Amino acid sequence: MAGKTAAAALRGEGRTAAGADTAAGGPRLPPPGVPGEAEQPAPELVEVEVGSTALLKCGLSQSQGNLSHVDWFSVHKEKRIPIFRVRQGQGQSEPGEYQHRLSLQDRGATLALTQVTPHDERIFLCQGKRPRSQEHRIQLRVYKAPEEPNIQVNALGIPVDSKEPEEVATCVGRNGYPIPQVIWYKNGRPLKEEKNRVHIQSSQTVESSGLYTLKSILKAQLVKEDKDAQFYCELNYRLPSGNHMKESREVTVPVFYPTEKVWLEVEPVGMLKEGDRVEIRCLADGNPPPHFSISKQNPSTREAEEETTNDNGVLVLEPAQKEHSGLYECQGLDLDTMISLPSEPQELLVNYVSDVRVSPAAPERQEGSSLTLTCKAESSQDLEFQWLREETGQVLERGPVLQLHDLKREAGGGYRCVASVPSIPGLNRTQLVNVAVFGPPWMAFKERKVWVKENMMLNLSCEASGHPRPTISWNVNGTASEQDQDPQRVLSTLNVLVTPELLETGVECTASNDLGKNTSVLFLELVNLTTLTPDSNTTTGLSTSTASPHTRANSTSTERKLPEPESQGVVIVAVIVCILVLAVLGAVLYFLYKKGKLPCGRSGKQEITLPPSRKSEFVVEVKSDKLPEEMGLLQGSSGDKRAPGDQGEKYIDLRH
């Protein structure tokens, strides 16, 4: 790699310069061939990171005499520059770039250089004077890890028909020392220089701090298969602790290649039904994709007719109908080559259920007769039928035919046929048919009590059913309106003011048709807090509730009259009479007990002797825990007192 070559060259220059600097200072090396002289040893290597402290240990003899007089030099451009001196064990910095960064350690044997920078990578030399001139050389190597590599991809993309390698991406590693080595990878495999296929161009910039910024550009010729290739760069560098590396993120470069194939895709996948949201889209294997158009074959002329698509070239069918079934085809036009490629035709089937029909469509029958309902439908798949009662949802029959025998009035109303496709959930259609049974009107209720307030506006409702459809009239003046509940059932509402006359007469609604009429009565009662709570046949408020027609509501002989307000007084009188009867019965039992007719124990009681004039009177004994002074209220009208020993019994005189 170019980066690796430059780094190696720099390292070579450093070592060559160091050798030259060493030769330039002190006793020079003797010329070759001079006997008795030895070659200078290699300098000692010290490695540190930028910003740390370098410990330069003088390698002279460790005797105190040898270290008491030492001179330190830095070798720069083959010149010795004095930086520090030791005299009698005391150190002193020389003026210059190292004046404030040097200190003596280890009893004068080590010189500490703080805040190391890349400019400090050079040879340092210590020289003693006694017993004879000696020197020791130290090679200081400085390292700094680069920042995380930053990679930028060529967003414009690369065409596969390019004649020369095009730029794929650029990798930048900042503030490293020495220059790191860069390696490019594609799909995890390292790339190497390849003529007319892969070219890696690297350059370095020296910052003012002495650190390097490396920039590497990868150029390559790509093919269609590289459209999803992952590229990244790796920086390899060295620290005192060993070799290290950093990787960039992975990037993908847009690759442009012509379209070779066009095809159709339908969503959702599987069997389609009416009501679904269906999307038909064109796809192609080219980049950029061609301009798409979708056409459908006309079943009559067998000619392709272009369909309207959205901005993305997608045909949306919402909701899908059976008319959308047919043969579809896509055309892809390459705007660069102006070549149009068609897709393979694809059949689209939208399953349906339609034209559900019931015969007879509007059946009318007399009571006691029979009726046969038949259901038919059309579908793209096999059908299943079932019959439901509209009012209750009850399944009456599974199959296309429903038989109704001995029709009653209750059989009138709605019947629903459901035609469904069992293999496609949710695909079904229904048809409702109303069966009419001839008869006079039926009323929702025969009588009803309504609790009201005088002078209030009241909404009264009356419901009736029958065939032919009945009409409803009221016997009082007011604002009336009718609403059809179904073909045989009608609801009439009357808005009326509550007056004293209306409270006396009540309100009647009459339903009539060609076969007869029927009447419902609404009794109006004033709201009174002392009245009993209304039962289920009474209503309160501004409106009355309605119920479904039933047999009892249309039979006057079995309809129970609601209790009148006067009947409440009768109930109270009956309760009082029952209490008196119980009191008399208690007196008789007590009389028999006192006469000894009843075998009851008498322990703890004193016999009371009544005056002759009162022996024939009935007296009731009542147990109580009340105090004596409270019992005066229970004494007889003649003011008789209790016996002194009787503390728990009282007697009520029932003569009066």
C-alpha positions in Angstrom: 0.0 0.0 0.0 1.1 3.6 -0.6 0.5 4.5 3.1 2.5 1.5 4.3 5.4 2.5 2.0 5.4 6.1 3.2 5.4 5.0 6.8 8.3 2.6 6.2 10.2 5.3 4.4 9.7 7.7 7.3 11.0 5.1 9.8 14.0 4.5 7.6 14.8 8.2 7.5 14.6 8.4 11.2 17.0 5.6 11.8 19.4 7.0 9.1 19.3 10.5 10.6 19.9 9.1 14.0 23.1 7.3 12.8 24.3 10.5 11.1 23.6 12.6 14.2 25.5 10.1 16.4 28.5 10.2 14.0 28.5 14.0 14.1 29.0 14.4 17.9 31.9 13.4 20.3 34.7 11.2 19.1 34.0 10.3 15.5 34.1 6.8 14.3 37.6 5.8 13.0 37.9 5.2 9.4 37.6 1.6 8.3 40.8 -0.4 8.5 42.2 1.4 11.5 43.3 -1.2 14.0 42.4 -1.0 17.7 39.1 1.0 17.5 35.6 -0.5 18.2 32.4 0.3 16.4 29.7 2.4 18.3 26.9 0.3 19.8 23.2 0.8 18.7 21.3 3.4 20.7 18.9 2.3 23.5 15.2 2.4 22.4 12.6 4.2 24.5 9.0 4.2 23.4 6.3 6.6 24.8 2.9 8.0 23.7 2.3 11.6 23.0 1.5 13.6 26.1 3.2 11.2 28.5 6.6 11.4 30.3 9.8 9.8 28.7 12.4 8.5 31.2 15.9 8.8 29.6 18.3 6.6 31.7 22.0 7.3 31.3 23.8 4.1 30.7 27.2 5.1 32.2 28.8 3.4 35.1 26.5 3.7 38.2 29.3 4.9 40.5 28.5 8.2 42.1 31.7 9.7 40.7 30.7 9.0 37.1 27.2 10.6 37.5 28.4 13.7 39.3 29.5 15.4 36.1 27.2 14.6 33.1 26.1 16.6 30.1 22.9 15.8 28.1 22.4 16.6 24.4 19.7 16.3 21.8 20.9 15.4 18.3 19.0 17.3 15.6 20.1 17.6 12.0 23.5 16.1 12.8 24.1 18.7 15.5 24.5 18.2 19.2 22.4 20.7 21.2 23.1 20.9 25.0 19.8 20.6 27.0 20.9 19.7 30.5 24.0 19.4 32.8 24.7 17.8 36.1 27.4 19.2 38.4 28.1 17.7 41.8 24.8 15.8 41.6 22.8 19.0 40.9 20.9 19.4 37.6 20.4 22.5 35.5 18.4 22.9 32.2 20.0 24.7 29.4 18.1 27.5 27.6 16.0 26.3 24.7 12.9 24.2 23.8 13.5 21.7 26.7 14.2 24.3 29.4 10.9 23.7 31.3 10.3 20.0 30.6 13.4 18.3 32.0 14.0 17.1 35.6 16.5 14.8 37.2 15.4 11.5 38.9 16.8 8.3 40.3 19.8 10.1 42.1 20.9 11.7 38.9 20.8 8.5 36.7 17.5 9.4 34.8 16.4 12.5 32.9 12.6 12.9 32.8 11.1 14.6 29.7 7.4 15.6 30.3 4.6 16.3 27.7 6.2 14.4 24.9 5.3 15.5 21.4 6.0 14.1 17.9 8.8 16.7 17.6 10.7 14.9 20.4 11.3 11.8 18.4 15.1 11.9 18.1 18.4 10.7 19.7 19.4 11.9 23.2 22.9 11.5 24.4 24.4 11.7 27.9 28.2 12.2 28.3 30.4 11.9 31.4 33.9 13.3 32.0 35.6 11.0 34.5 37.5 8.8 34.6 37.5 9.4 30.8 35.0 10.8 28.4 32.1 8.3 28.0 28.7 8.7 26.2 25.4 6.8 26.0 22.8 7.2 23.2 19.0 6.8 23.6 16.6 6.7 20.6 13.2 8.1 21.7 10.2 6.8 19.6 6.8 8.6 19.9 3.3 7.1 19.2 -0.2 8.4 18.9 -3.4 6.4 18.1 -5.4 8.0 15.3 -9.0 9.0 15.7 -11.8 6.7 14.6 -11.7 6.5 10.8 -14.3 8.6 9.0 -15.7 7.1 5.7 -17.7 8.9 3.1 -19.4 7.0 0.3 -19.9 8.2 -3.3 -23.5 9.1 -3.1 -23.8 9.8 -6.9 -23.3 6.1 -7.6 -21.2 4.1 -10.1 -22.5 2.7 -13.5 -21.4 -0.8 -14.3 -20.4 0.2 -17.8 -17.7 2.6 -16.7 -14.4 2.2 -18.6 -12.2 3.2 -15.7 -12.3 2.6 -11.9 -14.7 5.0 -10.2 -14.4 6.4 -6.7 -16.2 4.2 -4.3 -15.5 5.9 -0.9 -12.9 8.0 1.0 -11.4 7.1 4.3 -9.8 9.7 6.6 -7.8 9.0 9.8 -6.8 12.1 11.8 -4.1 12.9 14.3 -2.1 9.7 14.4 1.7 9.2 14.7 3.5 7.8 13.0 1.4 7.5 9.8 -1.1 4.5 10.1 -1.5 1.9 7.5 -4.9 1.7 5.7 -6.6 -1.5 4.4 -9.8 -1.5 2.4 -12.4 -4.3 2.7 -15.3 -5.5 0.6 -17.8 -7.9 2.2 -15.1 -8.6 4.9 -12.3 -9.5 2.4 -9.3 -7.2 2.0 -8.8 -5.4 -1.4 -5.5 -5.2 -3.2 -4.3 -3.1 -6.0 -5.5 -4.6 -9.3 -4.8 -3.1 -12.7 -7.8 -1.5 -14.2 -10.0 -2.9 -11.4 -8.9 -1.6 -8.0 -6.8 1.4 -7.2 -6.0 2.8 -3.7 -4.7 6.4 -3.6 -3.4 7.6 -0.2 -2.0 11.0 0.9 -0.7 12.4 4.3 -0.9 15.8 5.8 1.3 17.0 8.7 -0.5 19.1 11.3 1.1 21.8 13.2 1.2 19.5 16.2 3.4 17.1 14.3 0.6 14.5 14.0 -0.5 13.0 10.7 -3.8 13.0 8.9 -4.2 10.1 6.4 -6.6 10.3 3.5 -7.2 7.2 1.4 -9.5 7.0 -1.7 -10.8 3.6 -3.0 -11.5 3.4 -6.7 -12.9 0.3 -8.4 -14.9 -1.0 -11.3 -18.1 -2.5 -10.0 -20.6 -5.0 -11.4 -24.3 -5.6 -10.9 -23.6 -8.1 -8.0 -21.9 -5.3 -6.1 -25.2 -3.5 -5.5 -25.4 -4.8 -1.9 -21.6 -5.0 -1.3 -20.4 -3.6 2.1 -17.2 -1.5 2.0 -15.2 -0.3 5.0 -11.6 0.8 5.8 -9.3 -0.3 8.6 -6.4 1.7 10.2 -3.4 -0.2 11.6 -1.1 1.5 14.0 1.5 0.8 16.7 1.7 1.9 20.3 4.2 1.0 23.0 1.8 -1.8 24.1 1.8 -3.4 20.6 -0.1 -3.3 17.3 -3.7 -2.0 17.1 -6.4 -1.4 14.6 -9.6 0.7 14.1 -12.5 0.0 11.7 -14.9 2.4 10.0 -18.6 1.8 9.6 -19.8 -0.2 6.6 -21.2 1.6 3.5 -23.0 0.6 0.3 -22.4 2.5 -2.9 -25.3 2.9 -5.4 -24.6 0.8 -8.5 -26.4 1.5 -11.7 -27.2 -1.2 -14.2 -29.7 -1.7 -17.0 -33.0 -3.5 -16.6 -33.2 -7.1 -17.8 -36.5 -8.4 -16.4 -39.9 -6.9 -15.4 -42.6 -8.7 -13.5 -45.9 -8.1 -11.6 -46.5 -8.6 -7.9 -50.0 -8.6 -6.2 -50.7 -7.9 -2.5 -52.2 -9.4 -0.5 -51.0 -12.9 -1.4 -53.6 -15.6 -1.6 -57.3 -15.8 -2.5 -58.8 -12.3 -3.0 -62.4 -11.4 -2.3 -64.7 -8.4 -3.0 -64.1 -5.6 -0.6 -60.3 -6.3 -0.2 -57.7 -3.6 -0.8 -55.6 -5.0 -3.6 -52.3 -3.5 -4.8 -50.7 -4.4 -8.2 -47.1 -3.2 -8.6 -44.4 -3.6 -11.2 -40.9 -4.7 -10.3 -37.7 -4.8 -12.3 -34.1 -5.9 -11.7 -32.5 -2.6 -13.0 -31.2 0.4 -11.1 -32.6 3.0 -11.4 -35.9 1.2 -12.1 -37.6 2.0 -15.4 -40.8 3.9 -15.8 -43.7 1.5 -15.2 -47.2 1.3 -16.7 -49.9 -1.3 -16.0 -52.5 -2.5 -18.5 -55.5 -4.9 -18.4 -56.9 -6.9 -21.2 -60.3 -6.0 -22.3 -62.4 -9.2 -22.2 -64.4 -8.1 -25.2 -61.8 -6.8 -27.6 -58.9 -8.6 -26.0 -56.9 -5.4 -26.3 -54.6 -4.1 -23.5 -56.0 -1.0 -21.9 -53.7 1.1 -19.7 -54.9 1.5 -16.0 -54.4 4.6 -13.9 -51.6 4.2 -11.3 -50.4 6.3 -8.4 -47.1 8.2 -8.4 -45.1 5.1 -7.5 -46.6 3.1 -10.4 -48.8 1.0 -8.2 -52.4 0.2 -9.2 -54.7 0.2 -6.2 -58.1 -1.6 -6.3 -60.1 -0.4 -3.3 -62.6 -1.9 -2.8 -61.9 -4.8 -5.2 -64.8 -5.9 -7.3 -65.5 -8.9 -9.5 -65.1 -6.6 -12.5 -61.4 -6.2 -11.6 -60.7 -9.8 -12.4 -58.8 -10.3 -15.6 -55.3 -10.4 -17.3 -52.8 -7.8 -16.2 -49.4 -6.9 -17.8 -46.6 -4.4 -16.9 -44.4 -2.4 -19.2 -41.0 -1.1 -18.0 -39.4 1.8 -20.1 -35.7 2.4 -19.6 -35.3 6.2 -19.9 -31.6 5.9 -20.7 -31.9 3.4 -23.5 -35.6 4.1 -24.3 -36.1 0.3 -24.5 -39.5 -1.0 -23.2 -39.6 -4.5 -21.5 -43.0 -6.2 -20.9 -43.7 -8.5 -18.0 -45.4 -11.9 -18.2 -49.2 -11.6 -18.2 -50.8 -12.4 -14.8 -54.3 -13.5 -14.1 -56.1 -11.7 -11.2 -59.2 -13.4 -9.7 -61.4 -11.4 -7.3 -63.8 -13.9 -5.7 -67.4 -12.8 -5.2 -70.9 -13.7 -4.1 -73.6 -11.7 -6.0 -77.2 -11.6 -7.1 -78.7 -13.2 -3.9 -82.4 -13.8 -4.7 -85.3 -15.1 -2.7 -88.5 -16.4 -4.2 -91.2 -15.5 -3.7 -89.8 -11.9 -3.2 -92.8 -10.6 -1.2 -94.8 -13.6 0.2 -98.3 -13.2 1.6 -100.2 -16.0 3.3 -103.3 -16.7 5.3 -103.1 -18.2 8.8 -102.7 -22.0 8.8 -101.2 -22.1 5.3 -97.7 -23.2 4.3 -94.8 -21.3 2.6 -91.6 -22.4 0.8 -88.8 -19.9 0.4 -86.0 -20.6 -2.0 -82.6 -18.7 -2.1 -80.3 -18.5 -5.1 -76.9 -16.7 -5.7 -74.0 -16.5 -8.1 -70.3 -17.0 -7.0 -66.9 -17.8 -8.3 -66.7 -20.6 -5.7 -68.9 -23.2 -4.2 -71.6 -21.7 -1.9 -73.3 -22.7 1.4 -76.7 -21.4 2.4 -78.5 -20.8 5.7 -81.7 -19.1 6.9 -81.9 -16.8 9.9 -84.9 -15.3 11.7 -84.3 -11.5 11.4 -85.7 -10.5 14.8 -83.7 -13.1 16.9 -80.8 -14.2 14.6 -81.8 -17.8 15.2 -80.6 -20.3 12.5 -83.7 -21.9 11.1 -82.3 -24.0 8.2 -79.0 -24.9 6.5 -79.6 -25.1 2.8 -81.2 -23.0 0.1 -84.8 -23.9 0.9 -86.8 -23.0 4.0 -90.2 -24.7 4.6 -92.8 -22.9 6.9 -95.9 -24.9 7.8 -99.2 -24.0 9.6 -98.4 -20.3 9.6 -99.4 -18.3 12.6 -99.4 -14.5 13.1 -96.2 -14.8 15.0 -94.5 -16.2 11.9 -94.9 -12.9 10.1 -91.7 -10.7 9.8 -88.2 -10.9 8.4 -86.3 -13.9 7.2 -82.7 -13.6 6.0 -80.9 -15.8 3.5 -77.1 -15.9 3.9 -75.0 -17.2 1.0 -71.3 -17.7 1.9 -68.1 -19.2 0.6 -66.6 -21.5 3.3 -63.1 -21.6 1.7 -62.8 -17.8 1.9 -63.6 -16.4 5.4 -65.7 -13.2 5.3 -67.0 -13.7 1.8 -70.8 -13.7 2.0 -73.9 -11.9 0.9 -77.4 -11.8 2.4 -81.0 -11.1 1.3 -83.9 -10.2 3.5 -87.5 -11.2 2.8 -90.6 -10.2 4.8 -93.3 -12.7 5.2 -96.8 -11.2 5.7 -99.6 -13.1 7.4 -103.1 -11.7 6.9 -104.9 -10.5 10.0 -106.4 -7.6 11.9 -104.1 -5.3 13.9 -102.2 -6.5 17.0 -101.5 -4.0 19.7 -98.3 -3.9 21.7 -100.4 -3.5 24.9 -104.0 -3.5 25.8 -104.0 -1.1 28.8 -101.3 0.9 30.5 -101.1 3.4 33.4 -98.9 6.5 32.9 -97.8 8.7 35.9 -97.9 12.3 34.9 -98.0 15.9 36.3 -100.8 18.2 35.5 -100.2 20.9 32.7 -97.1 19.0 31.4 -96.5 18.2 27.7 -96.6 14.4 27.3 -95.4 12.1 24.6 -97.6 9.0 24.3 -96.7 6.1 22.0 -98.8 3.3 20.5 -97.5 0.4 18.5 -99.5 -2.0 16.3 -98.8 -4.7 13.6 -100.8 -6.5 11.1 -101.3 -7.2 7.4 -102.3 -5.2 5.6 -100.3 -2.5 7.4 -102.6 -0.8 10.0 -103.1 2.9 10.6 -103.4 4.4 14.1 -105.7 7.1 15.3 -106.2 8.8 18.7 -109.4 9.9 20.5 -107.9 13.2 21.7 -106.4 16.2 19.9 -102.7 16.5 19.7 -99.7 16.3 17.4 -99.4 12.8 16.1 -96.7 11.2 13.9 -96.2 7.6 12.5 -93.1 5.7 11.8 -92.8 2.3 10.1 -90.9 -0.2 12.1 -91.1 -2.8 9.3 -93.6 -3.5 6.5 -96.3 -4.8 8.9 -95.5 -2.8 12.1 -96.1 0.9 12.8 -95.4 3.2 15.7 -97.5 6.3 16.4 -96.5 9.1 18.8 -98.8 11.7 20.2 -97.7 15.0 21.8 -100.5 16.2 24.2 -101.0 18.6 27.1 -102.1 17.0 30.4 -105.4 18.6 31.5 -108.0 17.7 34.2 -110.4 16.4 31.5 -107.6 14.2 30.1 -106.9 12.8 33.6 -110.6 11.7 33.9 -111.1 10.2 30.4 -107.7 8.8 29.6 -106.4 8.3 26.0 -107.3 5.7 23.5 -105.3 4.7 20.3 -107.1 2.6 17.6 -105.3 0.6 14.9 -107.3 -0.5 11.9 -106.9 -2.2 8.5 -109.2 -4.0 6.0 -109.5 -7.0 8.3 -110.5 -5.3 11.5 -109.4 -2.9 14.3 -108.0 -3.0 17.9 -107.7 -0.5 20.7 -105.2 0.3 23.5 -106.1 2.4 26.5 -103.6 4.7 28.5 -104.8 5.7 32.0 -103.2 8.9 33.3 -102.5 9.2 37.0 -101.1 12.2 38.9 -97.7 11.6 40.5 -98.1 11.4 44.3 -95.2 10.6 46.7 -97.5 8.7 49.1 -98.7 6.4 46.3 -97.3 2.9 45.9 -94.4 2.4 43.5 -95.8 1.8 39.9 -95.6 -1.8 38.8 -94.3 -3.2 35.5 -97.5 -2.1 33.7 -97.1 1.6 34.6 -94.8 4.2 33.2 -93.6 7.6 34.4 -92.0 10.6 32.7 -92.6 12.2 29.3 -93.0 9.1 27.2 -94.3 5.5 27.4 -92.3 2.4 26.5 -93.6 0.0 23.9 -93.4 -3.8 23.8 -93.5 -6.4 21.1 -97.0 -7.6 20.1 -98.2 -10.6 22.1 -101.4 -12.6 22.2 -102.5 -11.4 25.7 -102.4 -7.7 24.5 -105.1 -8.5 22.0 -107.5 -10.5 24.2 -109.9 -8.4 26.3 -111.3 -11.4 28.2 -107.9 -12.3 29.8 -106.6 -8.8 30.3 -106.2 -8.0 34.1 -107.4 -4.5 35.2 -104.9 -2.4 37.1 -105.8 -1.7 40.8 -107.7 1.6 41.4 -106.4 4.1 44.0 -109.6 3.5 46.2 -108.5 -0.2 46.8 -105.6 1.0 48.9 -108.0 2.1 51.7 -109.6 -1.3 51.7 -106.2 -2.9 52.3 -105.5 -0.7 55.3 -108.9 -1.6 56.9 -108.2 -5.3 56.4 -104.9 -5.0 58.2 -106.5 -3.2 61.2 -109.2 -5.9 61.5 -106.5 -8.6 61.5 -104.7 -6.9 64.4 -107.9 -6.8 66.4 -108.6 -10.4 65.8 -105.1 -11.4 67.1 -105.6 -9.2 70.2 -108.9 -11.0 71.0 -107.4 -14.4 70.5 -104.6 -13.5 72.9 -107.1 -12.4 75.6 -108.9 -15.8 75.3 -105.7 -17.7 75.7 -104.8 -15.7 78.7 -108.2 -16.3 80.3 -108.0 -20.0 79.8 -104.6 -20.0 81.3 -105.7 -18.2 84.5 -108.6 -20.6 84.9 -106.1 -23.5 84.8 -107.4 -24.8 81.6 -103.9 -24.7 80.0 -101.1 -26.8 81.6 -98.5 -24.0 81.7 -96.1 -23.4 84.6 -96.7 -20.4 86.9 -93.3 -20.1 88.5 -92.1 -16.5 89.1 -95.6 -15.1 88.7 -98.1 -13.8 91.4 -101.8 -14.5 91.1 -103.8 -11.4 90.5 -107.2 -11.2 92.1 -109.6 -9.1 90.1 -112.7 -7.4 91.6 -115.9 -9.2 90.9 -117.1 -6.6 88.5 -114.0 -7.2 86.3 -113.6 -11.0 86.5 -115.5 -11.4 83.2 -113.2 -9.0 81.4 -110.5 -10.1 79.0 -106.9 -9.1 79.8 -103.8 -9.6 77.6 -100.4 -10.2 79.2 -97.5 -8.5 77.5 -93.8 -9.0 78.3 -91.6 -5.9 78.4 -88.3 -4.6 79.7 -89.5 -1.0 80.2 -89.1 0.7 83.5 -92.1 1.0 85.8 -92.6 4.7 85.1 -92.9 4.0 81.4 -95.6 1.4 81.9 -98.2 3.9 82.9 -99.0 4.4 79.3 -100.1 0.8 79.1 -102.4 0.7 82.1 -106.1 0.3 81.7 -108.5 3.1 81.5 -109.5 2.7 85.2 -105.9 3.4 86.4 -105.3 0.0 88.1 -101.8 -0.6 89.5 -99.6 -3.6 89.2 -98.8 -5.9 92.1 -95.5 -4.8 93.8 -93.7 -8.0 93.0 -94.6 -8.0 89.3 -91.6 -6.3 87.6 -91.6 -7.9 84.2 -95.2 -8.1 83.2 -97.8 -5.6 82.1 -101.5 -6.0 81.3 -103.5 -4.2 78.6 -107.2 -3.7 79.2 -109.0 -4.5 76.0 -112.5 -3.7 77.1 -112.6 -0.3 75.3 
